[in-house]
Amino acid sequence: MQNKLFIYNTLSRKKELFEPINSPFVGMYVCGPTVYGDAHLGHARPAITFDLLFRYLKHLGYNVRYVRNITDVGHLVNDADQGEDKIQKKARLEQLEPMEVVQRYANSFHNNMNQLNTLPPSIEPRASGHIIEQQQMAEQILKNGFAYEVNGSVYFDIEKYNKKYNYGKLSGRVLEDLLNNTRALDGQDEKKNPFDFALWKKADPEHIMHWPSKWSEGYPGWHLECSVMSTKYLGEKFDIDGGGMDLIFPHHECEIAQSVAANGHESVKYWVHNNMITINGQKMGKSLGNFITLNELFSGSSKFLEKKFSPMAIRFFILQAHYRSTLNFSKDAINAAEKGLQKLFNGIDTLNKIKPAEKSSVDIKSFEQKCYNALNDDLNSPILLSYLFDGIKIINSIDAGKNTISNDDLILLKKIYNDFVFDILGLKNEETDSVSNDILNNAVDAILNIRLDAKKRKDFELSDKIRDELDRIGIVVKDKKDGFEWEVRK
Ligand code: ZN
C-alpha cells in the first residue's frame, strides 16, 4: 500500500510530503491551553485535529512523541506584555492559590479531553516547571545580541533580529508595515519598539507568581515556554509544531524568532494550524455572549441549546469539516452531526451481521485505498467520511441481497471500518460500549458466583484457578466475608 502523507505547511504555504527528520520517530509539539477556566468549544478543535494527526501517524507506523504544554504562568490578559497574569486574575477572583486554579482547570481540561476520546500526549510539560530553562534561553538570546535588558526585564529585539533573519515569515507580515500601522509607544513603555516582546518580566509588587533571576524577581514571557519545552523534549530540530490559527501571530512567529536567535537555526519542519470555530457565523467570545463550554454542551446547560450533545457528536461535527476550513456551530449543524454519527454506527451494525458469500461483486481493496488517499491528502476527514458513507450504501446493498461479498473481503471491510472509524477518527459508539460493559459486568459476576459455590464445596483447586485466570486478564478479585469484590486492574 502506498501511503504518502501530504500535510499543509503554514510556513511554505503549500502541501508537502511528510518526511520525518529521524523516521520512524516523529516529534510533535502542540500549544496547549492556558488553564484559567473550563475548556470551551474552541479548545475542542485543535485537540481533535492534532489527535487525528497523532492517531494517523501512529497508524502509519511512526513512533510519535506528542508534547502538549500547559500554560500556567506568563500568559497576560493583554498579549502586549501588559495586564495581569490570566491565572493570577482568576485566583484573585475565586480566592484560590494560583496553582489551585491551574490544578482545577487542568483536571477539568483532562476530563473533557477524555470525554472527547483524545489520546493523552506523551509528555505534558508545564511552563512553571521550566523556569530555569527559560532563563537559560533568555540568557543565550541576550548573549547572541538579539535581546536587551531594561529595569530588570528582558525584551526580544525585533528590529535587530529582522536585520539578519526574517521576522514575519510564518504569518506573512512585514515588520515595516507592522510598525507603520501601530501607534507609537507611550512614554511608560520601556521597550525600544512596540513589537518587542518580553522574555523575562520584572514582577510588579502585586504580582504573586514570581521567581528569582539575575535580572529581577520576575516571571517568563508567554512565548518563551514553547521554544524551551519543545527543544527540551524534542531536540533543536523536530517535525511538527502547531495549534489554532490564532496562535500564528504573534505566538508562533515569536517562537520561531526565539529559537533562531538562541540556536542559530529554525527548529520546526512542518507548521500545522487548524482554523477556528464560529458560532452562528460569529467569532466566539465571552464579551459577545455566545460562549459555550464543553461541560455545558455535554450536560445541556447552555442557554443556546435545548438539549445536551454527546462528546462523540461534537467530535463527529468537528471531523466533518477539513481542519483548515472555518467551521460554523449552529443548532442545525450539531443536530445534523448527531444524526450522521448514528447513521454511521447503524451501518457498522449492519456490517457486523452480514454473511459472506462465495465471491464478491464489490471492490473492497480500491475502497480501502480511497480511504487512505483522503487522509493522505492533508488529513481530509470530510472526504474520508463521505467515502465511509458510500461504503454504507454498499453494506446495505449486500444486506439487501443486491451485492455479495467474499469472506476475505468481509474481513477486510470490517478492518477498514474498525481502523478508520474507531482507531483513526477516534469515534466510539457509546451505546454499544455501555451495553458491552453491562455484559462484561454480568459475566464476571456469573463466573465469581460459580467460584463461590466451588469454595463452599471446598473445591479450592477450581476456586483458585478461576481467581488466577481472572487475574491473568487484569481482573482483580478480593474475597469478602460474605462474597467477593472485583475490579479491573489500572
Ligand atoms: Zn505555544
Residues whose N, C-alpha, C, O or C-beta is under 5 A from the ligand:
A	BS01	ZN	C31 C226
